[in-house]
Amino acid sequence: MKLKVEISLLKNGRINPIKVGYRPHMVSVGGQGDFGVIEIFDKNIINPGETFEGIILIANPLIFKEFLENSPFAIYEGKKIVGTGKILKILGEKAVH
């Protein structure tokens, strides 16, 4: 599944910036979650504290049935929340393998 998203990285969430290919663990408000791959628009890296729009390719779209446009989600690294986001648009059903 391909999603256009807005993501805000928390200032105290990560030490290092993220770049294209970052594989976040996304978790919805309802607790469903999976990994995706980020494609970033217009920048090579995003630093903690920045907000950006990009595309996330979801590994297992069946898990994300509860994700709708405008749905919020959190980005985890282990047990730590490192960012928050919102789905702006659902773009397609192609899964990442």
N, C-alpha and C positions, 0 to 999 in steps of 0.2 A: 504494500500500500504506500502511496506517495502522498505526503501531507505538506502543505505550505504552512509554516509556523512562525510565530514570533517567540523568541527566547531571550530571557534576561538571565545572565550569569551573575550569581551572587558575589559580591566583593570578597566575602570571607569564605566562599565555597570551595574555590580551587586556587592553587598557587600559580599554575601555569595557564597560558591561553589555550584555546581550542582552535583547531584548523579543520579544513575539509577532511572527511574521513573519520572524524571523532564518532565514537559509537556509544551514545548515551543510553542509560537505562531509564526509560520513560515510564512513569506511573501515573495513572489517571486518578481523579478524585475518588472513584469507586474502588481503587486498589488494584486494578488490572495493570499489568505492565509487560514490557518486552524491550528488546534492544533495537535500535535503528542506526542508520548511518546518515550523518549530516552533510548536506551540500550547502555552502554558504554563498550568499549573493555579494558581489562587489568587494569583498575583502579576503585576504589570505588567512588572517587570524582574528579571533575575537578574544579580548581580554576580560578577566573577571571584572564585574561592574558594568559591562556593556550590554546593550540590547540590540538584537539584530533580527532580520527576517531571513529565512532560508527554507530549504526543503529537507524533510526527513524521509528516508526510505525505511519502512518498517519490515523487520524480518518475518514476522508472523501476523498477517493482517486479521486472522480470525480472533486473536486476543483483543483487538481494538474495536470491536463492534460497538462498545459504549462510547467511543470517541466520536463526537460530532463536531461540526464547525462551531467555533467559539468555546469548545471544551477546554478547560485548564488542565495542565499536567505539571508534574515535578520531574526534575532530572536528578538522579541519584548516582553517586559513586560509592559503592558499598552501602553503608547505612546513612551516609551523609547527603543531604540535599545540596546540590551545587548550582541549581538553576530552577527557574519556573518558566512556563510557557503557555501558549494558547494556540489552538489549531485555527488558522485563518481560513483554510480551504482544503477540502479533500480532492486531490488531483487525479488519482488513479488507483488501480488495484494491483499493480506490479509489485511482487514481494522480492526481498533481497535474500539470497541464499549464500 
